[in-house]
Amino acid sequence: MPDKVFLETYPLYRKFKTTVPGQMNGLAKPRINMACPVCKSSQTFAMINEYWEGYAYTNFPSAGNAVRAKYCCTHCEKCVREFLIYIDPSLSSMAKVGQWPAWEIESDPLIEQMLGTHADHYKKGLVCESQSYGIGAFGYYRRIVEEIIDNLLDEIQALMGGEDLVRFKAALAKTKDTIVTQEKVDLVKDLLPPILRPDGMNPLSVLHSALSEGLHAESDEKCLEQATVVREILVFLVNQVHASKASAKSFTEGMRRLLEKKSAKSP
């Protein structure tokens, strides 16, 4: 049934797999958090209508029908967001077929800065993703990974030290012998530092799998799933590497200033 992730992040026509109640009065009404142009900030929105409005009765069948979800900002009580949701006849999935205001294509400024000349591919990937053009989105994101993978791996080694760095450098040297991105990732994916493994998950292993599966995907839907994975991993790695380097630099500069002050006070 509808949930906040589906309503907040899914573009039009992307299938959301879930178990849907057979009657409209059984559909969930989750609160969502989205930007409010009136409040000029992210706010909580609550649903203010009934799914069965426009149908004959409250427990009208959900299967094969479209329902409207109208949301209002709980803070200003002025801003409204609306979704038109189509429920698959099998009751195993749903998809947005309309949304107002339109699904926002928001690009991360830091990602654009870090990607440099590749930022245009990232924006085009987002546009394709917003329209559920999975094959196009996957193609753009995969191209970015192929073009920045060497620099990204070089940046990762700056976060390591000791024996871990020695092993990573040895694997990194081997990546220079191949031009295949999946092979490069496969060589180093098991050597990532803990800081790049949230909850023990290895983003490079997932990236390797997504790149491999995406190449053989036969539909926009399957490619869209892999494209989303590639984008999220790309954003995570770029942001995490940048944050870790900035933190290390701040720490080093702070320690240097502290030592200089102590040195100046010494007779």
C-alpha positions as CSV (number, residue, x, y, z in Angstrom):
1,M,0.0,0.0,0.0
2,P,1.2,3.7,-0.3
3,D,4.1,4.5,2.0
4,K,6.2,7.7,2.6
5,V,9.1,6.5,0.5
6,F,6.9,5.8,-2.5
7,L,5.1,9.1,-2.2
8,E,8.2,11.2,-1.5
9,T,10.7,9.7,-3.9
10,Y,9.2,7.6,-6.7
11,P,8.9,9.3,-10.1
12,L,5.9,8.8,-12.3
13,Y,5.2,5.3,-13.6
14,R,7.9,3.6,-11.5
15,K,6.3,0.4,-10.2
16,F,6.2,0.2,-6.4
17,K,5.9,-3.5,-5.3
18,T,3.7,-4.0,-2.3
19,T,0.7,-5.8,-1.0
20,V,-2.4,-3.7,-1.7
21,P,-5.7,-4.0,0.3
22,G,-8.6,-5.1,-1.9
23,Q,-10.8,-2.2,-0.8
24,M,-10.1,1.5,-1.0
25,N,-11.0,2.2,2.7
26,G,-8.1,-0.1,3.7
27,L,-5.4,1.9,2.0
28,A,-2.9,3.6,4.3
29,K,-2.6,7.4,4.7
30,P,1.1,7.9,5.7
31,R,2.3,11.3,6.6
32,I,5.1,12.5,4.4
33,N,7.9,15.1,4.5
34,M,8.4,17.3,1.5
35,A,9.4,20.8,0.6
36,C,6.8,23.5,1.3
37,P,7.2,26.6,-0.9
38,V,5.0,28.6,1.5
39,C,7.0,27.7,4.6
40,K,10.2,27.7,2.5
41,S,11.4,24.6,4.3
42,S,10.8,20.8,4.6
43,Q,7.5,20.2,6.4
44,T,5.1,17.4,7.3
45,F,2.1,16.8,5.0
46,A,-1.0,15.0,6.0
47,M,-3.6,13.5,3.7
48,I,-6.9,15.4,3.7
49,N,-9.2,13.4,1.4
50,E,-10.5,9.9,1.1
51,Y,-9.3,7.4,-1.5
52,W,-12.8,6.3,-2.3
53,E,-14.0,9.9,-3.2
54,G,-15.6,9.8,-6.7
55,Y,-16.5,6.1,-6.4
56,A,-19.9,4.6,-5.3
57,Y,-19.0,3.5,-1.8
58,T,-16.2,3.5,0.8
59,N,-15.1,-0.1,0.3
60,F,-14.9,0.1,-3.5
61,P,-12.5,-2.4,-5.0
62,S,-8.9,-1.2,-5.3
63,A,-7.8,-3.5,-8.1
64,G,-7.3,-1.9,-11.5
65,N,-8.4,1.5,-10.3
66,A,-6.8,4.9,-9.8
67,V,-7.1,6.8,-6.5
68,R,-6.3,10.4,-5.6
69,A,-4.3,11.3,-2.5
70,K,-4.4,15.0,-1.6
71,Y,-1.9,16.3,1.0
72,C,-1.7,19.6,2.9
73,C,1.2,21.1,4.9
74,T,0.4,20.7,8.6
75,H,2.4,23.9,9.4
76,C,1.0,26.6,7.1
77,E,-2.2,24.6,6.1
78,K,-2.0,26.2,2.6
79,C,0.4,24.3,0.5
80,V,-1.2,21.3,-1.2
81,R,0.4,18.3,-3.0
82,E,-1.6,15.8,-5.0
83,F,-0.9,12.3,-6.2
84,L,-2.8,10.1,-8.7
85,I,-2.0,6.5,-8.0
86,Y,-2.9,3.5,-10.2
87,I,-3.3,0.1,-8.4
88,D,-2.4,-3.0,-10.4
89,P,-5.2,-5.5,-10.9
90,S,-3.1,-8.1,-9.2
91,L,-2.9,-5.9,-6.0
92,S,0.8,-6.5,-6.0
93,S,2.0,-3.1,-7.0
94,M,1.1,0.5,-7.7
95,A,2.5,3.5,-9.5
96,K,2.1,7.2,-9.6
97,V,0.4,8.3,-12.9
98,G,0.1,11.9,-11.9
99,Q,1.6,14.3,-9.4
100,W,1.3,18.0,-8.7
101,P,3.5,19.9,-8.3
102,A,5.7,17.8,-10.6
103,W,8.3,15.4,-9.2
104,E,11.3,17.7,-8.4
105,I,14.6,17.0,-10.1
106,E,17.0,18.1,-7.4
107,S,20.8,17.8,-8.0
108,D,23.3,17.7,-5.2
109,P,25.6,20.8,-5.4
110,L,28.5,18.9,-3.8
111,I,28.1,16.0,-6.3
112,E,28.0,18.4,-9.2
113,Q,31.2,20.1,-7.9
114,M,33.0,16.8,-7.4
115,L,31.9,15.4,-10.8
116,G,33.1,18.5,-12.6
117,T,32.8,18.0,-16.3
118,H,30.7,14.9,-15.7
119,A,27.9,16.8,-13.9
120,D,26.0,17.2,-17.1
121,H,25.6,13.4,-17.4
122,Y,24.4,13.3,-13.8
123,K,21.7,15.9,-14.5
124,K,20.6,14.0,-17.6
125,G,20.4,10.8,-15.6
126,L,18.1,12.5,-13.1
127,V,15.9,13.7,-15.9
128,C,15.6,10.2,-17.3
129,E,15.0,8.8,-13.8
130,S,12.2,11.3,-13.2
131,Q,10.4,10.0,-16.3
132,S,11.1,6.4,-15.5
133,Y,13.4,6.0,-18.5
134,G,15.4,3.3,-16.8
135,I,17.7,2.4,-19.7
136,G,18.6,6.0,-20.3
137,A,19.2,6.7,-16.6
138,F,21.3,3.6,-16.1
139,G,23.4,4.5,-19.2
140,Y,24.2,8.0,-17.9
141,Y,25.1,6.9,-14.4
142,R,27.2,3.9,-15.6
143,R,29.1,6.3,-17.9
144,I,29.9,8.5,-14.9
145,V,31.2,5.6,-12.9
146,E,33.3,4.4,-15.8
147,E,34.9,7.9,-16.2
148,I,35.6,8.7,-12.6
149,I,36.3,5.3,-11.1
150,D,40.1,5.7,-11.3
151,N,40.0,9.0,-9.5
152,L,37.5,7.8,-7.0
153,L,39.6,4.8,-6.0
154,D,42.7,7.1,-5.7
155,E,40.7,9.3,-3.3
156,I,39.7,6.3,-1.2
157,Q,43.3,5.2,-0.6
158,A,43.9,8.6,1.1
159,L,41.5,7.4,3.9
160,M,43.6,4.3,4.7
161,G,46.8,3.5,6.5
162,G,49.1,0.7,7.7
163,E,48.7,-2.8,6.2
164,D,45.3,-1.9,4.8
165,L,46.8,0.8,2.7
166,V,49.6,-1.6,1.5
167,R,47.0,-4.2,0.4
168,F,44.8,-1.5,-1.2
169,K,47.7,0.0,-3.2
170,A,48.6,-3.5,-4.5
171,A,45.1,-4.0,-5.7
172,L,44.9,-0.5,-7.0
173,A,47.9,-1.1,-9.2
174,K,46.2,-4.0,-10.8
175,T,43.2,-1.9,-11.7
176,K,45.4,0.1,-14.1
177,D,45.8,-3.1,-16.2
178,T,42.1,-3.2,-17.2
179,I,39.6,-0.8,-18.8
180,V,36.6,-2.7,-17.6
181,T,34.9,-0.9,-14.7
182,Q,33.4,-4.1,-13.1
183,E,36.9,-5.7,-13.1
184,K,38.4,-2.6,-11.4
185,V,35.7,-2.6,-8.7
186,D,36.0,-6.4,-8.2
187,L,39.8,-6.0,-7.5
188,V,39.3,-3.5,-4.6
189,K,35.7,-4.0,-3.3
190,D,36.7,-6.2,-0.4
191,L,39.4,-3.8,0.8
192,L,37.2,-0.7,1.6
193,P,37.9,1.0,5.0
194,P,35.2,0.7,7.7
195,I,34.2,4.4,7.3
196,L,32.9,3.5,3.8
197,R,30.9,0.4,5.0
198,P,27.7,1.7,6.7
199,D,26.2,-1.0,8.9
200,G,28.8,-3.4,7.5
201,M,27.4,-3.1,4.0
202,N,29.9,-2.8,1.1
203,P,28.8,-0.2,-1.4
204,L,31.5,-1.3,-4.0
205,S,30.1,-4.9,-3.9
206,V,26.6,-3.6,-4.5
207,L,27.9,-1.3,-7.2
208,H,29.7,-4.2,-8.9
209,S,26.5,-6.3,-8.8
210,A,24.3,-3.4,-10.1
211,L,26.6,-2.6,-13.0
212,S,26.7,-6.3,-14.0
213,E,22.9,-6.8,-13.7
214,G,22.1,-3.5,-15.4
215,L,24.0,-4.6,-18.5
216,H,21.6,-7.5,-19.0
217,A,18.4,-5.9,-17.9
218,E,15.7,-6.2,-20.6
219,S,13.3,-3.5,-19.5
220,D,13.1,0.1,-18.4
221,E,11.7,-1.1,-15.1
222,K,14.6,-3.4,-14.2
223,C,17.2,-0.8,-15.5
224,L,15.5,1.9,-13.4
225,E,16.0,-0.2,-10.2
226,Q,19.7,-0.7,-11.0
227,A,20.1,3.0,-12.0
228,T,18.8,4.1,-8.6
229,V,21.2,1.8,-6.8
230,V,24.2,3.1,-8.9
231,R,23.2,6.8,-8.3
232,E,22.7,6.3,-4.5
233,I,26.1,4.5,-4.2
234,L,27.8,7.2,-6.3
235,V,26.4,10.0,-4.1
236,F,27.3,8.1,-0.9
237,L,30.9,7.5,-1.9
238,V,31.6,11.0,-3.2
239,N,30.0,12.6,-0.1
240,Q,31.7,10.3,2.4
241,V,35.1,10.6,0.8
242,H,34.8,14.4,0.7
243,A,33.6,14.6,4.3
244,S,36.3,12.3,5.6
245,K,39.0,14.2,3.9
246,A,37.6,17.5,5.1
247,S,37.4,16.2,8.7
248,A,41.0,14.9,8.5
249,K,42.2,18.2,7.2
250,S,40.4,20.1,9.9
251,F,41.8,17.9,12.6
252,T,45.4,18.2,11.2
253,E,45.2,22.0,11.0
254,G,43.7,22.1,14.6
255,M,46.5,20.0,16.0
256,R,49.1,22.0,14.1
257,R,47.8,25.3,15.6
258,L,47.8,23.7,19.1
259,L,51.4,22.5,18.8
260,E,52.5,25.9,17.5
261,K,50.9,27.6,20.5
262,K,52.6,25.2,22.9
263,S,55.9,25.7,21.1
264,A,55.6,29.5,21.3
265,K,55.0,29.4,25.1
266,S,58.0,27.2,25.7
267,P,61.1,29.0,27.0
